[in-house]
Amino acid sequence: MQEQKSIYTLQFILLCLSTFLFFSSFNMIIPELPNYLQDLGGGNYLGFIIGLFTLTAGISRPFSGKLTDTIGRIPVMIFGASVCFIMGFMYPLANTVMAFLAIRLLHGFSTGFTPTGTSAYVADVVPAARRGEAMGMIGLCSSLGMACGPAIGSTLANYASLEMMFHASSAAAILSVIILAGMRETHPDKKPFRPSMLRLKKKEIFEPAVLAPCIVLLLTTFSYGAVLTLTPEVSDSLGLENRGIFFMFFTIASVAVRFFAGKASDKFGRVPVLKIGAAFLMASMLLIGLAQSIFMFLLGGVFFGLSTGVSSPTVFAWTVDLSHEKHRGRGLATMYIALEAGIGFGAVISGWIYGSNPANFPYAFGIGAVLAAGALIYLLSGAHKRALQTA
C-alpha cells in the first residue's frame, strides 16, 4: 500500500466521508450549548462545556493509542463514533447542570478514540512522501464537518427544536459508524480485545519522540479552546444572530488552504509551514479579542481558519514522521493529549477570564496571542531541534 502513487483509494475516500460525518456530529451542537447550559442555570460553567469534553478525550488518548496498535484502527474509530451516537439522545434528558456536565464528560470519549484511529489509518494507506497532503485532505473533511455541523445545528435549533438538533447529531454519527464497519482493517497484526489491554505501562502513556510537535500544539491550541467557548458569546455581543456564522467563515478559510498547506509541508518541511501558521494565529486572536464590529470579528475567523488549515495537517504529518511505525497509535495519542490539554486549558481559563463580561474579551483572547507568539519563538529559535535530539 505504501508504494501506491495516488492517495485517493476507495478506503481513503470512505475514511474522508466518515470523518466528515463524525466531525459534523459533535460540532453540530457546540454553538447552542452555552445558551442550553445557561437555561439550566449553569452560566458560571461555560468553560466546562469544552473543558470537560477535552478532559475525557485527553485521559482516553493513551488507551486509544494502545488499542489502535493492538486491536486495530477500525474498532477504535467505531467506538468513538458510537459514543457520539449515544450522547445525542442523552442531552435532551439532562434537566440539571450536573447531568449536562456529566454528559459532556462522557461525550469526550468520542474524540479521544476516533481521531487516533483515523490518523493511524491514514499513515497506513498513503505513501510517506504524500503524508502531509493526505493529512490535509482528512483535515479538509473534518473542517467541512466543523463548518456544516454548527450551521445545520443552529438552523435546526432556531427553526425546529433543540431536541431535533441533538437527534440530527446522532444521525450523522451512526452514518459514520456504518461506513467504518464496511472498511478494511489495515493493522498487519491485530489481536482480539482483552480487558488486560486497558492496563497501561508508563512507556505506553507518552512517546518522547513526538515532544516537539506536542509543545507546538500545547501552545497553539489554547486559542482553539477560547474560540470554541467564547465566540458564541462574542457573536451575541455584536448582534450576530446565527452563532454558526463565525464557524462557517473560519472553516471556509481553513478548507481553502489545507490541501495546499499539506503539499507545502511535504515539499518545504514541517517547521517552515508551522511558523506561518503561528503568525496567522497571533493575528486572529488579536482581531477577535479586539473586535468592535461583525466585519472585524469574521475577519479574525478567517485568519483563525488560515492558521488552523496551515498548522493542523502539518503537525499531524510531523508527528507521524517522528513516530515509530509499530507505535504510530502511541505517538498520535501523545500528540492528541497535548492537543486536548491545550484546548481544555484554553476553554476553562478563557471562560473564567470572561466571567460573563464582554469587556474581558481582549484579555481572554490576548493570552492566546501571547502563547502563539511563544510557539513561533520556539520554532524560530531552533529549540525544537534540541527536543528531537533529547528524544
C-alpha atoms as a printed R data frame, in Angstrom:
    type eleno elety resid chain resno       x      y      z
1   ATOM     1    CA   MET     A     1   0.000  0.000  0.000
2   ATOM     2    CA   GLN     A     2   2.824  2.395  0.779
3   ATOM     3    CA   GLU     A     3   4.011  2.113 -2.829
4   ATOM     4    CA   GLN     A     4   0.772  3.397 -4.354
5   ATOM     5    CA   LYS     A     5   1.260  6.741 -6.076
6   ATOM     6    CA   SER     A     6  -2.267  8.003 -5.553
7   ATOM     7    CA   ILE     A     7  -3.719  8.667 -2.121
8   ATOM     8    CA   TYR     A     8  -7.282  8.576 -3.461
9   ATOM     9    CA   THR     A     9  -8.073  4.907 -2.975
10  ATOM    10    CA   LEU     A    10 -11.574  3.678 -2.111
11  ATOM    11    CA   GLN     A    11 -10.560  3.143  1.520
12  ATOM    12    CA   PHE     A    12  -9.187  6.668  1.819
13  ATOM    13    CA   ILE     A    13 -12.310  8.199  0.235
14  ATOM    14    CA   LEU     A    14 -14.563  6.242  2.612
15  ATOM    15    CA   LEU     A    15 -12.449  7.404  5.540
16  ATOM    16    CA   CYS     A    16 -12.831 11.007  4.385
17  ATOM    17    CA   LEU     A    17 -16.618 10.642  4.218
18  ATOM    18    CA   SER     A    18 -16.786  9.018  7.642
19  ATOM    19    CA   THR     A    19 -14.569 11.766  9.068
20  ATOM    20    CA   PHE     A    20 -16.872 14.459  7.666
21  ATOM    21    CA   LEU     A    21 -19.897 12.866  9.324
22  ATOM    22    CA   PHE     A    22 -18.108 12.309 12.630
23  ATOM    23    CA   PHE     A    23 -16.955 15.921 12.920
24  ATOM    24    CA   SER     A    24 -20.377 17.165 11.821
25  ATOM    25    CA   SER     A    25 -21.933 15.150 14.616
26  ATOM    26    CA   PHE     A    26 -20.211 16.563 17.676
27  ATOM    27    CA   ASN     A    27 -19.710 20.069 16.259
28  ATOM    28    CA   MET     A    28 -23.386 20.383 15.331
29  ATOM    29    CA   ILE     A    29 -24.376 21.139 18.902
30  ATOM    30    CA   ILE     A    30 -21.495 23.377 20.046
31  ATOM    31    CA   PRO     A    31 -22.910 26.843 19.178
32  ATOM    32    CA   GLU     A    32 -26.134 26.164 21.098
33  ATOM    33    CA   LEU     A    33 -24.643 24.566 24.213
34  ATOM    34    CA   PRO     A    34 -23.760 27.828 26.038
35  ATOM    35    CA   ASN     A    35 -27.408 29.001 25.968
36  ATOM    36    CA   TYR     A    36 -28.594 25.483 26.792
37  ATOM    37    CA   LEU     A    37 -26.381 25.429 29.888
38  ATOM    38    CA   GLN     A    38 -27.410 28.961 30.891
39  ATOM    39    CA   ASP     A    39 -31.078 27.972 30.671
40  ATOM    40    CA   LEU     A    40 -30.304 25.188 33.140
41  ATOM    41    CA   GLY     A    41 -28.773 27.777 35.476
42  ATOM    42    CA   GLY     A    42 -25.146 26.959 34.703
43  ATOM    43    CA   GLY     A    43 -23.929 30.273 33.293
44  ATOM    44    CA   ASN     A    44 -20.859 30.157 35.523
45  ATOM    45    CA   TYR     A    45 -19.760 26.843 33.976
46  ATOM    46    CA   LEU     A    46 -19.441 27.855 30.313
47  ATOM    47    CA   GLY     A    47 -15.745 26.949 30.239
48  ATOM    48    CA   PHE     A    48 -16.598 23.395 31.271
49  ATOM    49    CA   ILE     A    49 -18.576 22.771 28.066
50  ATOM    50    CA   ILE     A    50 -15.309 22.290 26.201
51  ATOM    51    CA   GLY     A    51 -13.080 21.723 29.242
52  ATOM    52    CA   LEU     A    52 -14.798 18.529 30.420
53  ATOM    53    CA   PHE     A    53 -15.102 17.232 26.866
54  ATOM    54    CA   THR     A    54 -11.376 17.623 26.271
55  ATOM    55    CA   LEU     A    55 -10.512 16.264 29.729
56  ATOM    56    CA   THR     A    56 -12.057 12.894 28.934
57  ATOM    57    CA   ALA     A    57 -10.634 12.960 25.434
58  ATOM    58    CA   GLY     A    58  -7.150 13.587 26.820
59  ATOM    59    CA   ILE     A    59  -7.406 10.911 29.517
60  ATOM    60    CA   SER     A    60  -8.587  8.338 26.991
61  ATOM    61    CA   ARG     A    61  -5.794  9.028 24.478
62  ATOM    62    CA   PRO     A    62  -3.208  6.590 25.905
63  ATOM    63    CA   PHE     A    63  -5.847  3.856 25.856
64  ATOM    64    CA   SER     A    64  -6.943  4.629 22.296
65  ATOM    65    CA   GLY     A    65  -3.295  4.754 21.214
66  ATOM    66    CA   LYS     A    66  -2.546  1.334 22.704
67  ATOM    67    CA   LEU     A    67  -5.736 -0.205 21.306
68  ATOM    68    CA   THR     A    68  -5.047  1.281 17.864
69  ATOM    69    CA   ASP     A    69  -1.686 -0.516 17.908
70  ATOM    70    CA   THR     A    70  -3.208 -3.817 19.127
71  ATOM    71    CA   ILE     A    71  -6.849 -4.472 18.199
72  ATOM    72    CA   GLY     A    72  -6.711 -2.330 15.050
73  ATOM    73    CA   ARG     A    73  -7.712  1.042 13.648
74  ATOM    74    CA   ILE     A    74 -11.344  0.311 12.702
75  ATOM    75    CA   PRO     A    75 -12.664 -0.818 16.145
76  ATOM    76    CA   VAL     A    76 -11.176  2.261 17.792
77  ATOM    77    CA   MET     A    77 -12.811  4.575 15.252
78  ATOM    78    CA   ILE     A    78 -16.167  2.809 15.560
79  ATOM    79    CA   PHE     A    79 -16.140  3.077 19.353
80  ATOM    80    CA   GLY     A    80 -15.599  6.846 19.259
81  ATOM    81    CA   ALA     A    81 -18.321  7.465 16.667
82  ATOM    82    CA   SER     A    82 -20.724  5.228 18.634
83  ATOM    83    CA   VAL     A    83 -20.259  7.456 21.690
84  ATOM    84    CA   CYS     A    84 -21.435 10.430 19.601
85  ATOM    85    CA   PHE     A    85 -24.486  8.450 18.526
86  ATOM    86    CA   ILE     A    86 -25.475  7.629 22.112
87  ATOM    87    CA   MET     A    87 -24.805 11.087 23.551
88  ATOM    88    CA   GLY     A    88 -27.088 12.769 21.028
89  ATOM    89    CA   PHE     A    89 -30.001 11.043 22.745
90  ATOM    90    CA   MET     A    90 -28.751 11.868 26.243
91  ATOM    91    CA   TYR     A    91 -28.626 15.684 26.047
92  ATOM    92    CA   PRO     A    92 -32.419 16.188 25.859
93  ATOM    93    CA   LEU     A    93 -32.713 14.151 29.067
94  ATOM    94    CA   ALA     A    94 -30.407 16.478 31.021
95  ATOM    95    CA   ASN     A    95 -32.532 18.679 33.283
96  ATOM    96    CA   THR     A    96 -29.829 19.755 35.737
97  ATOM    97    CA   VAL     A    97 -26.434 21.402 35.370
98  ATOM    98    CA   MET     A    98 -24.638 18.372 36.820
99  ATOM    99    CA   ALA     A    99 -26.393 15.986 34.427
100 ATOM   100    CA   PHE     A   100 -25.403 18.180 31.493
101 ATOM   101    CA   LEU     A   101 -21.760 18.336 32.608
102 ATOM   102    CA   ALA     A   102 -21.697 14.553 33.130
103 ATOM   103    CA   ILE     A   103 -22.869 14.062 29.540
104 ATOM   104    CA   ARG     A   104 -20.152 16.430 28.269
105 ATOM   105    CA   LEU     A   105 -17.607 14.386 30.214
106 ATOM   106    CA   LEU     A   106 -18.764 11.134 28.608
107 ATOM   107    CA   HIS     A   107 -19.045 12.719 25.160
108 ATOM   108    CA   GLY     A   108 -15.300 13.401 25.246
109 ATOM   109    CA   PHE     A   109 -14.580  9.701 24.723
110 ATOM   110    CA   SER     A   110 -15.652 10.202 21.108
111 ATOM   111    CA   THR     A   111 -12.735 12.419 20.115
112 ATOM   112    CA   GLY     A   112 -10.468 10.514 22.466
113 ATOM   113    CA   PHE     A   113 -10.781  7.475 20.218
114 ATOM   114    CA   THR     A   114 -11.896  8.117 16.638
115 ATOM   115    CA   PRO     A   115  -9.229 10.657 15.508
116 ATOM   116    CA   THR     A   116  -6.415  8.471 16.879
117 ATOM   117    CA   GLY     A   117  -7.526  5.516 14.784
118 ATOM   118    CA   THR     A   118  -8.166  7.767 11.788
119 ATOM   119    CA   SER     A   119  -4.677  9.287 11.776
120 ATOM   120    CA   ALA     A   120  -3.035  5.864 12.094
121 ATOM   121    CA   TYR     A   121  -5.216  4.528  9.267
122 ATOM   122    CA   VAL     A   122  -4.144  7.401  7.010
123 ATOM   123    CA   ALA     A   123  -0.478  6.687  7.739
124 ATOM   124    CA   ASP     A   124  -1.078  3.041  6.789
125 ATOM   125    CA   VAL     A   125  -2.683  3.661  3.408
126 ATOM   126    CA   VAL     A   126  -0.768  6.609  1.896
127 ATOM   127    CA   PRO     A   127   2.852  6.933  0.721
128 ATOM   128    CA   ALA     A   128   5.149  8.701  3.182
129 ATOM   129    CA   ALA     A   129   6.075 11.313  0.568
130 ATOM   130    CA   ARG     A   130   2.428 12.426  0.363
131 ATOM   131    CA   ARG     A   131   1.624 12.208  4.060
132 ATOM   132    CA   GLY     A   132   1.161 15.946  4.503
133 ATOM   133    CA   GLU     A   133  -1.196 16.074  1.523
134 ATOM   134    CA   ALA     A   134  -3.240 13.171  2.884
135 ATOM   135    CA   MET     A   135  -3.484 14.721  6.339
136 ATOM   136    CA   GLY     A   136  -4.570 17.904  4.612
137 ATOM   137    CA   MET     A   137  -7.420 16.085  2.865
138 ATOM   138    CA   ILE     A   138  -8.566 14.408  6.084
139 ATOM   139    CA   GLY     A   139  -8.324 17.780  7.776
140 ATOM   140    CA   LEU     A   140 -10.350 19.311  4.955
141 ATOM   141    CA   CYS     A   141 -13.124 16.781  5.560
142 ATOM   142    CA   SER     A   142 -13.060 17.408  9.307
143 ATOM   143    CA   SER     A   143 -13.162 21.158  8.638
144 ATOM   144    CA   LEU     A   144 -16.147 20.764  6.343
145 ATOM   145    CA   GLY     A   145 -17.852 18.849  9.130
146 ATOM   146    CA   MET     A   146 -16.944 21.598 11.579
147 ATOM   147    CA   ALA     A   147 -18.451 24.173  9.205
148 ATOM   148    CA   CYS     A   148 -21.593 22.325  8.179
149 ATOM   149    CA   GLY     A   149 -22.281 20.928 11.647
150 ATOM   150    CA   PRO     A   150 -22.692 24.236 13.542
151 ATOM   151    CA   ALA     A   151 -24.597 25.862 10.672
152 ATOM   152    CA   ILE     A   152 -27.025 22.913 10.468
153 ATOM   153    CA   GLY     A   153 -27.281 22.670 14.245
154 ATOM   154    CA   SER     A   154 -28.097 26.344 14.769
155 ATOM   155    CA   THR     A   155 -30.633 26.258 11.939
156 ATOM   156    CA   LEU     A   156 -32.397 23.236 13.441
157 ATOM   157    CA   ALA     A   157 -32.359 24.831 16.889
158 ATOM   158    CA   ASN     A   158 -33.795 28.107 15.575
159 ATOM   159    CA   TYR     A   159 -36.460 26.707 13.243
160 ATOM   160    CA   ALA     A   160 -37.242 23.257 14.698
161 ATOM   161    CA   SER     A   161 -36.076 22.419 18.227
162 ATOM   162    CA   LEU     A   162 -33.011 21.656 20.293
163 ATOM   163    CA   GLU     A   163 -34.154 18.041 20.512
164 ATOM   164    CA   MET     A   164 -34.166 17.814 16.731
165 ATOM   165    CA   MET     A   165 -30.629 19.232 16.671
166 ATOM   166    CA   PHE     A   166 -29.390 16.604 19.132
167 ATOM   167    CA   HIS     A   167 -31.052 13.782 17.196
168 ATOM   168    CA   ALA     A   168 -29.520 15.029 13.936
169 ATOM   169    CA   SER     A   169 -26.140 14.830 15.666
170 ATOM   170    CA   SER     A   170 -26.834 11.163 16.456
171 ATOM   171    CA   ALA     A   171 -27.904 10.502 12.873
172 ATOM   172    CA   ALA     A   172 -24.622 11.837 11.483
173 ATOM   173    CA   ALA     A   173 -22.685  9.665 13.954
174 ATOM   174    CA   ILE     A   174 -24.447  6.419 13.067
175 ATOM   175    CA   LEU     A   175 -23.856  7.045  9.369
176 ATOM   176    CA   SER     A   176 -20.154  7.402 10.188
177 ATOM   177    CA   VAL     A   177 -20.243  4.064 12.035
178 ATOM   178    CA   ILE     A   178 -21.930  2.299  9.112
179 ATOM   179    CA   ILE     A   179 -19.204  3.468  6.716
180 ATOM   180    CA   LEU     A   180 -16.419  2.407  9.085
181 ATOM   181    CA   ALA     A   181 -17.959 -1.022  9.583
182 ATOM   182    CA   GLY     A   182 -17.601 -1.705  5.847
183 ATOM   183    CA   MET     A   183 -13.947 -0.691  5.598
184 ATOM   184    CA   ARG     A   184 -10.880 -2.924  5.503
185 ATOM   185    CA   GLU     A   185  -8.639 -3.101  8.570
186 ATOM   186    CA   THR     A   186  -5.018 -2.048  7.897
187 ATOM   187    CA   HIS     A   187  -3.277 -3.216 11.069
188 ATOM   188    CA   PRO     A   188  -0.996 -6.071  9.960
189 ATOM   189    CA   ASP     A   189  -1.082 -7.975 13.272
190 ATOM   190    CA   LYS     A   190  -4.289 -7.076 15.099
191 ATOM   191    CA   LYS     A   191  -5.295 -9.006 18.227
192 ATOM   192    CA   PRO     A   192  -8.682 -9.676 19.861
193 ATOM   193    CA   PHE     A   193  -9.593 -7.238 22.620
194 ATOM   194    CA   ARG     A   194  -8.826 -8.321 26.186
195 ATOM   195    CA   PRO     A   195  -9.578 -6.282 29.336
196 ATOM   196    CA   SER     A   196  -5.888 -6.558 30.274
197 ATOM   197    CA   MET     A   197  -5.118 -4.269 27.328
198 ATOM   198    CA   LEU     A   198  -6.575 -1.400 29.356
199 ATOM   199    CA   ARG     A   199  -3.698 -1.665 31.838
200 ATOM   200    CA   LEU     A   200  -1.093  0.853 30.779
201 ATOM   201    CA   LYS     A   201   2.623  0.799 31.386
202 ATOM   202    CA   LYS     A   202   4.439  4.085 31.879
203 ATOM   203    CA   LYS     A   203   6.073  3.948 28.440
204 ATOM   204    CA   GLU     A   204   2.650  3.469 26.816
205 ATOM   205    CA   ILE     A   205   1.360  6.819 28.077
206 ATOM   206    CA   PHE     A   206   3.893  9.172 26.496
207 ATOM   207    CA   GLU     A   207   6.004  8.913 23.335
208 ATOM   208    CA   PRO     A   208   9.090 11.150 23.778
209 ATOM   209    CA   ALA     A   209   9.897 11.068 20.051
210 ATOM   210    CA   VAL     A   210   6.988 13.446 19.329
211 ATOM   211    CA   LEU     A   211   7.800 16.020 22.038
212 ATOM   212    CA   ALA     A   212   8.484 18.876 19.591
213 ATOM   213    CA   PRO     A   213   5.084 18.830 17.816
214 ATOM   214    CA   CYS     A   214   3.424 18.367 21.198
215 ATOM   215    CA   ILE     A   215   4.966 21.588 22.530
216 ATOM   216    CA   VAL     A   216   3.788 23.494 19.459
217 ATOM   217    CA   LEU     A   217   0.282 22.084 19.831
218 ATOM   218    CA   LEU     A   218   0.085 22.837 23.544
219 ATOM   219    CA   LEU     A   219   0.950 26.478 22.890
220 ATOM   220    CA   THR     A   220  -1.353 26.973 19.913
221 ATOM   221    CA   THR     A   221  -4.487 25.005 20.801
222 ATOM   222    CA   PHE     A   222  -5.179 27.180 23.849
223 ATOM   223    CA   SER     A   223  -6.646 29.579 21.289
224 ATOM   224    CA   TYR     A   224  -8.919 26.880 19.906
225 ATOM   225    CA   GLY     A   225 -10.396 26.285 23.350
226 ATOM   226    CA   ALA     A   226 -11.018 30.018 23.724
227 ATOM   227    CA   VAL     A   227 -12.658 30.186 20.290
228 ATOM   228    CA   LEU     A   228 -14.992 27.252 20.952
229 ATOM   229    CA   THR     A   229 -16.005 28.643 24.336
230 ATOM   230    CA   LEU     A   230 -16.313 32.364 23.730
231 ATOM   231    CA   THR     A   231 -17.089 33.064 20.070
232 ATOM   232    CA   PRO     A   232 -20.810 32.294 20.580
233 ATOM   233    CA   GLU     A   233 -20.710 34.976 23.294
234 ATOM   234    CA   VAL     A   234 -18.842 37.384 21.008
235 ATOM   235    CA   SER     A   235 -21.482 36.767 18.331
236 ATOM   236    CA   ASP     A   236 -24.217 37.699 20.787
237 ATOM   237    CA   SER     A   237 -22.415 40.833 21.970
238 ATOM   238    CA   LEU     A   238 -22.008 42.051 18.372
239 ATOM   239    CA   GLY     A   239 -25.605 41.258 17.427
240 ATOM   240    CA   LEU     A   240 -24.781 38.320 15.134
241 ATOM   241    CA   GLU     A   241 -27.899 36.157 15.478
242 ATOM   242    CA   ASN     A   242 -26.626 32.891 13.969
243 ATOM   243    CA   ARG     A   243 -23.748 31.746 16.173
244 ATOM   244    CA   GLY     A   244 -22.655 29.278 13.489
245 ATOM   245    CA   ILE     A   245 -21.664 32.008 11.006
246 ATOM   246    CA   PHE     A   246 -18.259 32.549 12.628
247 ATOM   247    CA   PHE     A   247 -17.532 28.830 12.383
248 ATOM   248    CA   MET     A   248 -18.540 28.875  8.727
249 ATOM   249    CA   PHE     A   249 -16.097 31.694  7.905
250 ATOM   250    CA   PHE     A   250 -13.250 30.117  9.851
251 ATOM   251    CA   THR     A   251 -13.848 26.728  8.253
252 ATOM   252    CA   ILE     A   252 -14.095 28.044  4.698
253 ATOM   253    CA   ALA     A   253 -10.697 29.706  5.191
254 ATOM   254    CA   SER     A   254  -9.313 26.518  6.718
255 ATOM   255    CA   VAL     A   255 -10.593 24.374  3.864
256 ATOM   256    CA   ALA     A   256  -9.167 26.781  1.284
257 ATOM   257    CA   VAL     A   257  -5.567 26.255  2.437
258 ATOM   258    CA   ARG     A   258  -5.452 22.750  3.937
259 ATOM   259    CA   PHE     A   259  -4.762 20.867  0.726
260 ATOM   260    CA   PHE     A   260  -2.014 23.286 -0.360
261 ATOM   261    CA   ALA     A   261  -0.519 23.526  3.137
262 ATOM   262    CA   GLY     A   262  -0.170 19.751  3.336
263 ATOM   263    CA   LYS     A   263   1.600 19.663 -0.020
264 ATOM   264    CA   ALA     A   264   3.816 22.575  1.026
265 ATOM   265    CA   SER     A   265   4.901 20.765  4.188
266 ATOM   266    CA   ASP     A   266   5.793 17.702  2.096
267 ATOM   267    CA   LYS     A   267   7.936 19.894 -0.173
268 ATOM   268    CA   PHE     A   268   9.441 22.544  2.122
269 ATOM   269    CA   GLY     A   269   9.333 20.836  5.512
270 ATOM   270    CA   ARG     A   270   7.020 20.853  8.513
271 ATOM   271    CA   VAL     A   271   8.665 23.598 10.588
272 ATOM   272    CA   PRO     A   272   8.644 26.422  7.977
273 ATOM   273    CA   VAL     A   273   4.922 25.879  7.401
274 ATOM   274    CA   LEU     A   274   4.182 25.808 11.132
275 ATOM   275    CA   LYS     A   275   5.872 29.208 11.535
276 ATOM   276    CA   ILE     A   276   3.370 30.679  9.089
277 ATOM   277    CA   GLY     A   277   0.502 29.057 10.977
278 ATOM   278    CA   ALA     A   278   1.647 30.535 14.299
279 ATOM   279    CA   ALA     A   279   1.853 34.022 12.772
280 ATOM   280    CA   PHE     A   280  -1.710 33.738 11.408
281 ATOM   281    CA   LEU     A   281  -2.882 32.572 14.845
282 ATOM   282    CA   MET     A   282  -1.426 35.618 16.593
283 ATOM   283    CA   ALA     A   283  -3.237 37.921 14.179
284 ATOM   284    CA   SER     A   284  -6.539 36.067 14.578
285 ATOM   285    CA   MET     A   285  -6.546 36.248 18.381
286 ATOM   286    CA   LEU     A   286  -5.909 39.997 18.308
287 ATOM   287    CA   LEU     A   287  -8.669 40.588 15.752
288 ATOM   288    CA   ILE     A   288 -11.253 38.503 17.611
289 ATOM   289    CA   GLY     A   289 -10.366 39.852 21.059
290 ATOM   290    CA   LEU     A   290 -10.492 43.489 19.931
291 ATOM   291    CA   ALA     A   291 -13.434 43.139 17.529
292 ATOM   292    CA   GLN     A   292 -15.838 46.078 17.631
293 ATOM   293    CA   SER     A   293 -17.729 45.098 14.505
294 ATOM   294    CA   ILE     A   294 -19.036 41.958 12.842
295 ATOM   295    CA   PHE     A   295 -16.607 42.514  9.963
296 ATOM   296    CA   MET     A   296 -13.583 42.567 12.278
297 ATOM   297    CA   PHE     A   297 -14.878 39.522 14.155
298 ATOM   298    CA   LEU     A   298 -15.380 37.476 10.978
299 ATOM   299    CA   LEU     A   299 -12.012 38.642  9.614
300 ATOM   300    CA   GLY     A   300 -10.497 37.216 12.789
301 ATOM   301    CA   GLY     A   301 -12.344 33.994 11.995
302 ATOM   302    CA   VAL     A   302 -10.778 33.932  8.535
303 ATOM   303    CA   PHE     A   303  -7.280 34.362  9.975
304 ATOM   304    CA   PHE     A   304  -8.018 31.681 12.562
305 ATOM   305    CA   GLY     A   305  -9.120 29.361  9.761
306 ATOM   306    CA   LEU     A   306  -5.953 30.064  7.789
307 ATOM   307    CA   SER     A   307  -3.874 29.260 10.863
308 ATOM   308    CA   THR     A   308  -5.741 26.022 11.519
309 ATOM   309    CA   GLY     A   309  -5.657 24.981  7.879
310 ATOM   310    CA   VAL     A   310  -1.916 25.551  7.653
311 ATOM   311    CA   SER     A   311  -0.894 24.060 11.004
312 ATOM   312    CA   SER     A   312  -3.198 21.083 11.526
313 ATOM   313    CA   PRO     A   313  -2.187 18.769  8.640
314 ATOM   314    CA   THR     A   314   1.441 19.812  9.083
315 ATOM   315    CA   VAL     A   315   1.711 18.964 12.765
316 ATOM   316    CA   PHE     A   316  -0.149 15.676 12.209
317 ATOM   317    CA   ALA     A   317   2.254 14.693  9.427
318 ATOM   318    CA   TRP     A   318   5.240 15.767 11.558
319 ATOM   319    CA   THR     A   319   4.017 13.529 14.384
320 ATOM   320    CA   VAL     A   320   3.687 10.526 12.077
321 ATOM   321    CA   ASP     A   321   7.165 11.291 10.640
322 ATOM   322    CA   LEU     A   322   8.670 11.066 14.119
323 ATOM   323    CA   SER     A   323   6.671  8.050 15.348
324 ATOM   324    CA   HIS     A   324   7.982  4.503 15.162
325 ATOM   325    CA   GLU     A   325   5.982  2.525 12.603
326 ATOM   326    CA   LYS     A   326   4.884 -0.071 15.180
327 ATOM   327    CA   HIS     A   327   3.857  2.603 17.666
328 ATOM   328    CA   ARG     A   328   2.030  5.110 15.484
329 ATOM   329    CA   GLY     A   329  -1.012  4.900 17.711
330 ATOM   330    CA   ARG     A   330   1.083  5.790 20.756
331 ATOM   331    CA   GLY     A   331   2.774  8.706 19.021
332 ATOM   332    CA   LEU     A   332  -0.526 10.077 17.723
333 ATOM   333    CA   ALA     A   333  -2.184  9.576 21.100
334 ATOM   334    CA   THR     A   334   0.597 11.584 22.755
335 ATOM   335    CA   MET     A   335   0.076 14.369 20.244
336 ATOM   336    CA   TYR     A   336  -3.652 14.339 20.905
337 ATOM   337    CA   ILE     A   337  -3.048 14.562 24.656
338 ATOM   338    CA   ALA     A   338  -1.184 17.817 24.045
339 ATOM   339    CA   LEU     A   339  -3.957 18.985 21.734
340 ATOM   340    CA   GLU     A   340  -6.705 18.214 24.250
341 ATOM   341    CA   ALA     A   341  -4.737 19.752 27.108
342 ATOM   342    CA   GLY     A   342  -4.279 22.978 25.165
343 ATOM   343    CA   ILE     A   343  -7.948 23.136 24.177
344 ATOM   344    CA   GLY     A   344  -9.107 22.241 27.681
345 ATOM   345    CA   PHE     A   345  -6.958 24.863 29.406
346 ATOM   346    CA   GLY     A   346  -7.977 27.396 26.782
347 ATOM   347    CA   ALA     A   347 -11.669 26.696 27.341
348 ATOM   348    CA   VAL     A   348 -11.580 26.787 31.135
349 ATOM   349    CA   ILE     A   349  -9.186 29.731 31.552
350 ATOM   350    CA   SER     A   350 -10.801 31.885 28.864
351 ATOM   351    CA   GLY     A   351 -14.248 31.160 30.291
352 ATOM   352    CA   TRP     A   352 -13.035 32.147 33.757
353 ATOM   353    CA   ILE     A   353 -11.425 35.365 32.490
354 ATOM   354    CA   TYR     A   354 -14.554 36.270 30.526
355 ATOM   355    CA   GLY     A   355 -16.806 35.934 33.562
356 ATOM   356    CA   SER     A   356 -19.904 36.913 31.534
357 ATOM   357    CA   ASN     A   357 -18.381 40.359 30.926
358 ATOM   358    CA   PRO     A   358 -17.752 41.266 27.233
359 ATOM   359    CA   ALA     A   359 -15.176 43.857 28.347
360 ATOM   360    CA   ASN     A   360 -12.873 40.924 29.175
361 ATOM   361    CA   PHE     A   361 -12.753 39.515 25.637
362 ATOM   362    CA   PRO     A   362  -9.405 41.246 24.839
363 ATOM   363    CA   TYR     A   363  -7.766 39.611 27.856
364 ATOM   364    CA   ALA     A   364  -9.188 36.140 27.193
365 ATOM   365    CA   PHE     A   365  -8.071 36.095 23.564
366 ATOM   366    CA   GLY     A   366  -4.891 38.055 24.300
367 ATOM   367    CA   ILE     A   367  -3.476 35.070 26.183
368 ATOM   368    CA   GLY     A   368  -3.936 33.012 23.016
369 ATOM   369    CA   ALA     A   369  -1.959 35.591 21.042
370 ATOM   370    CA   VAL     A   370   0.876 35.515 23.578
371 ATOM   371    CA   LEU     A   371   1.072 31.708 23.532
372 ATOM   372    CA   ALA     A   372   1.015 31.670 19.710
373 ATOM   373    CA   ALA     A   373   3.979 34.070 19.819
374 ATOM   374    CA   GLY     A   374   5.671 31.595 22.157
375 ATOM   375    CA   ALA     A   375   5.182 28.795 19.610
376 ATOM   376    CA   LEU     A   376   6.650 30.979 16.874
377 ATOM   377    CA   ILE     A   377   9.687 31.821 19.013
378 ATOM   378    CA   TYR     A   378  10.118 28.124 19.857
379 ATOM   379    CA   LEU     A   379  10.259 27.252 16.159
380 ATOM   380    CA   LEU     A   380  12.408 30.224 15.129
381 ATOM   381    CA   SER     A   381  14.950 29.637 17.903
382 ATOM   382    CA   GLY     A   382  15.616 26.050 16.894
383 ATOM   383    CA   ALA     A   383  14.574 24.770 20.326
384 ATOM   384    CA   HIS     A   384  12.502 22.075 18.590
385 ATOM   385    CA   LYS     A   385  15.755 20.554 17.280
386 ATOM   386    CA   ARG     A   386  17.032 20.126 20.816
387 ATOM   387    CA   ALA     A   387  13.786 18.381 21.741
388 ATOM   388    CA   LEU     A   388  14.290 15.949 18.884
389 ATOM   389    CA   GLN     A   389  17.881 15.254 19.953
390 ATOM   390    CA   THR     A   390  16.785 14.648 23.534
391 ATOM   391    CA   ALA     A   391  14.138 12.165 22.400
